[in-house]
């Protein structure tokens, strides 16, 4: 390679890296719109919803897919760049403050009409579920104790702390198999999937944690059982906040548990919609020894749409994430051989809410994936 071409390549990498660094801050646009919508009042509380499900898909479509990857020789440098970690740390502190603000305005603010309650809570869950759980997911895979702690804090704010256990030790082991509650079956609609994934995922997290304690010679009923804490902590925290607000107000502030658990329900429902989209119908083959084949980039649906990947910290490059779970979000790669979604997550989760439309759009793509994998294995 000539010196001129090398300089050109380095310049391109620098510009793309700068674009990424700026791009990941777009995640903060959504909570900003929630705050603006609240203070404008009325139907403006739906402003963030319009952004996520109308404006973002439109811009995503116009900008298209970005298949650029960080050059292999630059991966270590980019992965170790503290800036990208700082954004996720900043988001953790922001979300805790955002939850506090949400509780305050629902108790003592100007939300009175039912349509304002619905719009505000739905919009709020787009932040805590759509982005917050995405950040928790990223941090929960890392080795550093502080990152894992921040992951748990974020999951506490949406009452879904068992995800920390089930996702890392359950889903990533069993993904794309009938044993995984978070892998949707072909022709399974989202609503049936939601019930199975939520209920069985929670049960499986208990099973994993009880087995861990058994290996360490401890009782499942000991204080060392994380699932006891993960179940109780959101209730205890919400109870303490409710008590404090009630004492301050001089009456029982029913708004606190209504809002806190309402946005939690919507947030983890959004997570399950994403799970449904990411893994719909894809199954790994069993080898002759009865074990499933190794997870590779062909075992998750992928979407490399530019803008929505900024908002979601490249969660849509899910194929590489499952093949290399410990990889940091900023260096996840696009693989042409991965099954590709026709649109980014905001569009796909809207379609998933309409089962006939989802099946019509996705089943032939799933069948094509089966055909391709069969041909590749011969």
Helices and strands as residue ranges (DSSP letters): H 3-23, G 24-26, H 27-40, G 42-46, H 47-50, I 51-55, H 56-63, G 72-74, H 75-79, H 82-108, H 114-125, I 126-132, H 133-140, H 145-156, H 163-165, I 166-171, H 172-174, H 190-215, H 226-249, H 254-279, H 306-311, H 318-323, G 329-331, H 345-352, H 355-377
